[in-house]
Every structure is written in structure tokens, then in C-alpha cells.
Amino acid sequence: MGLQFSCKPKTTEPSANNQPKKVSDKGVNIAYSDTGKGDTTLLFVHGWAINRSYWSEQVKHFSNRYRVVTMDLPGFGESGKNRNDWTTRAYGDDVDSVIMQLGLKNVILVGHSMSGDIVLQAAANMPGNILAIVGVDNFKSVGAKTTAADSANYLKAINEMRQHFKSVAFEWFNKGLFYKTTADSIKKRILADVAKVDTVIATKAVEDSGFDEVKQLKKLNKKLYLINSDVIPTDTAYMKAHKIPFMVKYINATGHYPMNEKPDDFNRALEGIIGDLKK
């Protein structure tokens, strides 16, 4: 691809870059943070109903060697809400806008939760700028067939969320996304952010938009890196069947937020992925 991977720092300590530049996509402002310098950029994209502040431990750890950019997806955090399209493809365009307008090169895209598909879409749009994508607690069963019953149950849950957003969303988190080891402080922070979101946008963001992960992974033609909790196993059989190269690094006994629940373990896992890329 002609890309040069480098972790050589250009500064001796982390520093926030001047940010006079406004970043937007189709008239929607995108809030971001830009810290550190280097020939390689780590671009972190948060998951559903949260914001870029959830990557604070990663910013501190990596910004003395790399340029580290975090962004708020439109509709969340401090980014704009002035549009109607909240699909994976629209969000992929947002990520691409950040890359292009900030002039980011040699980018490692890190996407948590629903943003696994988002960074995959973004990378498939402009593979020449992307070194790799890293999914965080996602891509648990790439290529698995979705049954009619699965689709019906998901549609039912979305419809219930439209009517009773907070109770349905809180049930999702408490039953499926938190683990017994998840600290109360982390639970309270997440649920407080969920309670503040625009419920229409948040619901539309998790509707099924027909995104084909296998098709996009094959289009990207790069190894898929994953940092997943081991509480819910990652079924890799389908990736093997579709001949999709991958690497999974597991974080032991966390909920859906390993970067917050065990940041040191998470950072070591990401260091290992960067080391694999350097090969």
C-alpha cells in the first residue's frame, strides 16, 4: 500500500494540539480531541450512547508516541444533531471526514460496540489511509446467519425502545452489557449518559441498516483485530470459513467496556496489536 508504519514520537511528552480547525460532515459539526504527535494515528470511536471521554485512559497511555484522536459521533457527546440519517454508512462518512479534514495518515481505527461496523465502513471507503481496524467487544459472530426469529425479536425490542426508551435501554445494559465485576462507578456513569441522549437518534442508530460485515471485510482485505471481553465468547468459525484473517485478544472478566473496566489490560492488548502490525 506504500504506507510507512512508525511509532517514533515527535515529542517527548503528551500535548494537546491546537484545534482551530472545525470538522464537519455535510454541515454537521463533529467534536473531537487531538493529542500527541507521530507518524501513526490512533483514531478512537466510541460506542452507543456514550462519547469520546471514555477513551481518556487510552489517550494518556498512547499520546506520548502517537497522534491520538477521539471523536464524538454526531448525535452524541458534543457533536451536532442536525440531520436525519443515523445509519452505519452515514457514520462511516463522519469518520472519513475527520480523517480527511485533519489530514490523518497511517490510521489505526479503534471502534467500540456499534462503532465496529462504523470503522469498518470508514476503512472500506478509503483503505489507502488505514493501517488496520480494531474492534472493541464486537464482531462476536461475523458471518453467522440471522434467523427470522432473531430479526423479529430485535425489531420488537426497537419498537419497545421507541415507546419506553429509558427502561428498555437500562435493561439492555444491566442484563447484557455489565458484568458482575463492573464497578458501580462505571455503571452509574454509563447509565447517566444513556439517560441524557436524544432518544430518537439513539434508537435510529441501532436499527438494522442491512450492513454486511463479511462483504465489507473482504472489500477492506486487511486483518481484523479484536479486543473482546471473554465473558461472551467470540465465535471465530465463520471468519475462518470466509477466510477472513483475524486476531482476537481477550480481556478477562469484564463487561462491554474493557477500556474502562480494565484499562491497563486493554492498553497492553492494543500495544500487542500495534506490535503485530509492525511486523
N, C-alpha and C positions, 0 to 999 in steps of 0.2 A: 504493500500500500504506500510505501515511501514515508511512513511515519517514523519519527525518532522518539523512542521512549526514554525518558530521563527522570530521575528523582533528585538530580543535583539541585540543591537550593540556591536561590539567588540572593537570599537574605539570611541573616544569622538568627533572626527571631521572628515570630509571627507578627504581622501588622495588617491592619485593615487598609485596603486600597481606597483611594479617593473614588467616589462614585457620583460624579456629576451627571453621568450618562443615564438617561431614562431608558428603560427597556419595556417594550410593549409588543403585543401581537394583535393585529387587526384592531387597534385602538384601545385594547385592554392593558392597563398598566400591570407590570409584573414586578413585585417587590423581591429584592434579592440582597444577599450579603456576599462580599468578595474579599477574601482574606488570604494573605500569603502570596508567594510568587514561586514560579517554577516553570519548567518546560512542559510539565504534565498537569492537567487539571482534574480534580475530583469534583464532579457536579452531583450534589445530593438532592434528591427529590422526595419529599415527604409523602406519607400515605393519607388515607381518607380522614377528613375532618380535623386534621392537625395542621402543623405549619413548620416552617424551616427551623424554628428554635429547637426542635427535637434532635437536631444534629450537633448540638453545641459541644459535646464531648469529642466528636469526630473532628470538628473544626480545630479545637485546641490541640488534638493529637497530631494532625496531619499538616497543619498550615505552616510549620517550620521547614517543610521540604517540598510542598506542592502548592499550587494555586488551588484554593478551596472555595467553591461557590455553592451557596444554598439558595433555594428559591421558594417562594410561596406560589403554589398553583393558583391561577385565577379562581375566584370564588371562595378562597380560603386565606387565612392569615391577613396580610396587608395588601394583597393583590386586588385588582379590580374585579367587578362582577357584571360589568355592562355588556353582556352577550347572552345568547340563549343556547349555545352549543357546548355541552359538557361531556362529549364523547372522548374515548381514548385517542382518537385521531386529532381532535382539537387540542387536547392536552399535549400530544406529541409535538404539534406545531409550536406550542408555547415553549417547550424545552428547546426546540431548534432555534427559536427566536433569541433565547438567552445565549445560546452558543454563538450564533452569528453576530448578534449586536455587541457582545462583549469580546468578540474575536478570540474565542477559546480554541485552543489547539490540543491535540493528543488527549482527548477527553475520556475519562472513565466515568460512566454514568451509573449512579447508585440509586435504585428506586425501591422504596419500601411499600409493601402491601399492594394497593391498586396501582401504584406507580411502577411496578414491574412491567406491566403491559405498556405503560406510558413511555418509559425509557426505551423499551424495545421498539415501539413505533417511531420514536425520535431517532434512534440509531439507524433503523431501516431506511428512514428518509434521507440521511446524509452519512453513510457509513465511512466516508473518507476522513471524517474528523474524529471518529470514535475508535478508541483502542479496545474497549470492552464495555459490556453492561454487567452490573452486579445486582441481582435481585435479593431483597431482604425479606425473609419469611413469606415467600410467594413462589409461584411456579411449582406447586407441590405435586401436580399430576399433569404435566404438559402432554397434550395429545390424547388424554382419556376421553372416551365417548360420554357425552352428556345425555342422560335418559330423558324421556318425556316427563317422567315423574320429577326428576331434578329440576327441569325447567319450570314446571308448574309450581313447585314449592318455592322456587326463587321468585317467580312472578307474584305469588301470594304474599311473600314477605315484603316485597317492594310496595305492593298495594297497601299493606298494613302500615308500612312506614309513612306513606303519604298521609294517612289518617292519624297516626299516633307516633310521630317521629321519635320523640324522646324515649318513650317506653320501649319501642321496638329496638332502637339503636342501643340503648343501655343493656337490653337483654343480650344482644349480639356480643357486646364487649364482655359482660360478666360471665356468660356461659361459654363463649368460644374463643375470646381473644386474650383474656387474662388467665394466668396460671396460679397455682397455689403459692408460688414463690414471688409473684409480682407484688412489689411494695405498695402499700396503701397510698403513699405519696404520688407514685406514678399513676395509679388508678384514678385518684382524685383529679390530677392534672389533665388526664386524657378526657375524662367524663365532663370536666368543666369546659374544655374546648369543644367537645361534641355538642354540649348544650347551647353554645353560642353561635353555631354555624347557621347559615341560611339553609333552612330545611329543604326548600325546593331544589337548590343547587346540589346539596349533598345527596339527595335522593336520585336526581338525574345522573350524578357522577358514578353511581354504582349500578345503574340499569345496564342490562345486557346490550352492548352495541355491536355484537357479532364479530368481535375481534378474534382473528385466527392466529394463535400463538405459534403453531407449527409453521404456518406459511411465512410469517414474519421472521422467525428464527432462521429458516432456510434462506430467506432473502438476505438476511444480515450476514450469514455464513461466518460466524465467529463462535468461539466457545462461550457457553452460558455459565456464568459464575453465580453461585448462590450462597448466601449466609442465612441459614434457617435454624429455627428452634427445632430441637429433636423431640419435642413433646408430640407433635403430629408429624409422622414420618413423611419424607419426600419420596414419592413413588417415581423412580427413575426408569422404570421399564419402558415407558412409552418413548422417552427420549432416546433410549438405546435402539428401540425398534425403528424410529425415524432417523437414526444415525445423526443425532444432534449432539455435538461434543459438549461436555459439561464438567463442572467441578462443584461439589457441594461441601461446604464447611459448616459443621453443626455447632450451635451454641447450646450447651446442656441446660435443660430445665428452666426455660423462660417461656413467657407468653409471647404475644405477637410483636413485642417491642424490644428485641435483643440489644439494639444500640443504646437503649436507655436502661434496661434491666441489668445487663452485664456489659457495660461499655468497654472495659479493658479486654474482655474476651472477644468482643466484636471487633475492636481495633486490631487485635492480633490476627484475627481471621482475614480482615481486609488487607493487612500487611502481607499475609501469605498469598493472597490472590495477586497483589501487585508483584510479589516475587515470582509467581508463575508467569506473569506477563513479561517480565524482564528476560525470561529465557528465550 
